[in-house]
Amino acid sequence: MAKALLGYTHGSDPRVTHRLAGENRLLRRRVADLESIVLRLQQENDTLAEMVTASVDQAVARDHSLATS
């Protein structure tokens, strides 16, 4: 089937090939944009998780010190 698809696109109109190449560039750019968004969101999530962990640790330490006094 892949050979059939390649054969089909090989003999196509140069305008179609040019249009498909343009669409391919746009899609690659969009994928790169989405990958950078994913990385940014992962970093934000890691920062928030660290903040929550620190906050919980402080609360536990505070509760522990109140319980022992």
Short mmCIF file of the C-alpha atoms (twelve columns), coordinates in Angstrom:
data_MODEL
# 
_entry.id   MODEL 
# 
loop_
_atom_site.group_PDB 
_atom_site.id 
_atom_site.type_symbol 
_atom_site.label_atom_id 
_atom_site.label_alt_id 
_atom_site.label_comp_id 
_atom_site.label_asym_id 
_atom_site.label_seq_id 
_atom_site.Cartn_x 
_atom_site.Cartn_y 
_atom_site.Cartn_z 
_atom_site.pdbx_PDB_model_num 
ATOM 1  C CA . MET A 1  0.000 0.000  0.000   1 
ATOM 2  C CA . ALA A 2  2.857 2.391  0.783   1 
ATOM 3  C CA . LYS A 3  4.265 1.836  -2.697  1 
ATOM 4  C CA . ALA A 4  0.864 2.623  -4.158  1 
ATOM 5  C CA . LEU A 5  0.678 5.848  -2.188  1 
ATOM 6  C CA . LEU A 6  4.201 6.840  -3.157  1 
ATOM 7  C CA . GLY A 7  3.500 6.045  -6.779  1 
ATOM 8  C CA . TYR A 8  0.347 8.103  -6.591  1 
ATOM 9  C CA . THR A 9  2.127 11.179 -5.265  1 
ATOM 10 C CA . HIS A 10 5.148 10.776 -7.537  1 
ATOM 11 C CA . GLY A 11 3.418 11.608 -10.757 1 
ATOM 12 C CA . SER A 12 1.289 14.404 -9.354  1 
ATOM 13 C CA . ASP A 13 1.025 17.979 -10.494 1 
ATOM 14 C CA . PRO A 14 3.962 20.159 -9.305  1 
ATOM 15 C CA . ARG A 15 1.446 22.641 -7.860  1 
ATOM 16 C CA . VAL A 16 0.038 19.911 -5.667  1 
ATOM 17 C CA . THR A 17 3.516 18.875 -4.587  1 
ATOM 18 C CA . HIS A 18 4.338 22.495 -3.737  1 
ATOM 19 C CA . ARG A 19 1.076 22.878 -1.779  1 
ATOM 20 C CA . LEU A 20 1.727 19.658 0.139   1 
ATOM 21 C CA . ALA A 21 5.275 20.786 0.934   1 
ATOM 22 C CA . GLY A 22 3.870 24.058 2.292   1 
ATOM 23 C CA . GLU A 23 1.318 22.219 4.403   1 
ATOM 24 C CA . ASN A 24 4.079 19.941 5.662   1 
ATOM 25 C CA . ARG A 25 6.149 22.974 6.742   1 
ATOM 26 C CA . LEU A 26 3.141 24.455 8.543   1 
ATOM 27 C CA . LEU A 27 2.436 21.178 10.327  1 
ATOM 28 C CA . ARG A 28 6.079 20.793 11.374  1 
ATOM 29 C CA . ARG A 29 6.046 24.351 12.741  1 
ATOM 30 C CA . ARG A 30 2.812 23.648 14.625  1 
ATOM 31 C CA . VAL A 31 4.265 20.456 16.112  1 
ATOM 32 C CA . ALA A 32 7.354 22.388 17.256  1 
ATOM 33 C CA . ASP A 33 5.107 25.052 18.826  1 
ATOM 34 C CA . LEU A 34 3.077 22.401 20.629  1 
ATOM 35 C CA . GLU A 35 6.230 20.660 21.861  1 
ATOM 36 C CA . SER A 36 7.486 23.931 23.349  1 
ATOM 37 C CA . ILE A 37 4.108 24.475 25.030  1 
ATOM 38 C CA . VAL A 38 4.273 20.970 26.520  1 
ATOM 39 C CA . LEU A 39 7.771 21.647 27.882  1 
ATOM 40 C CA . ARG A 40 6.651 24.955 29.405  1 
ATOM 41 C CA . LEU A 41 3.623 23.327 31.030  1 
ATOM 42 C CA . GLN A 42 5.763 20.486 32.386  1 
ATOM 43 C CA . GLN A 43 8.128 23.025 33.948  1 
ATOM 44 C CA . GLU A 44 5.206 24.956 35.451  1 
ATOM 45 C CA . ASN A 45 3.748 21.730 36.805  1 
ATOM 46 C CA . ASP A 46 7.077 20.753 38.371  1 
ATOM 47 C CA . THR A 47 7.331 24.192 40.011  1 
ATOM 48 C CA . LEU A 48 3.797 23.949 41.380  1 
ATOM 49 C CA . ALA A 49 4.424 20.425 42.661  1 
ATOM 50 C CA . GLU A 50 7.541 21.623 44.491  1 
ATOM 51 C CA . MET A 51 5.559 24.492 46.029  1 
ATOM 52 C CA . VAL A 52 2.829 22.123 47.227  1 
ATOM 53 C CA . THR A 53 5.366 19.707 48.666  1 
ATOM 54 C CA . ALA A 54 7.125 22.526 50.532  1 
ATOM 55 C CA . SER A 55 3.792 23.824 51.830  1 
ATOM 56 C CA . VAL A 56 2.712 20.383 53.048  1 
ATOM 57 C CA . ASP A 57 6.107 19.811 54.662  1 
ATOM 58 C CA . GLN A 58 5.797 23.127 56.517  1 
ATOM 59 C CA . ALA A 59 2.277 22.304 57.680  1 
ATOM 60 C CA . VAL A 60 3.335 18.868 58.924  1 
ATOM 61 C CA . ALA A 61 6.329 20.345 60.750  1 
ATOM 62 C CA . ARG A 62 4.109 23.021 62.321  1 
ATOM 63 C CA . ASP A 63 1.509 20.468 63.406  1 
ATOM 64 C CA . HIS A 64 4.221 18.188 64.763  1 
ATOM 65 C CA . SER A 65 5.759 20.992 66.813  1 
ATOM 66 C CA . LEU A 66 2.332 21.923 68.219  1 
ATOM 67 C CA . ALA A 67 1.599 18.318 69.161  1 
ATOM 68 C CA . THR A 68 4.859 17.916 71.060  1 
ATOM 69 C CA . SER A 69 4.647 21.166 73.014  1 
# 
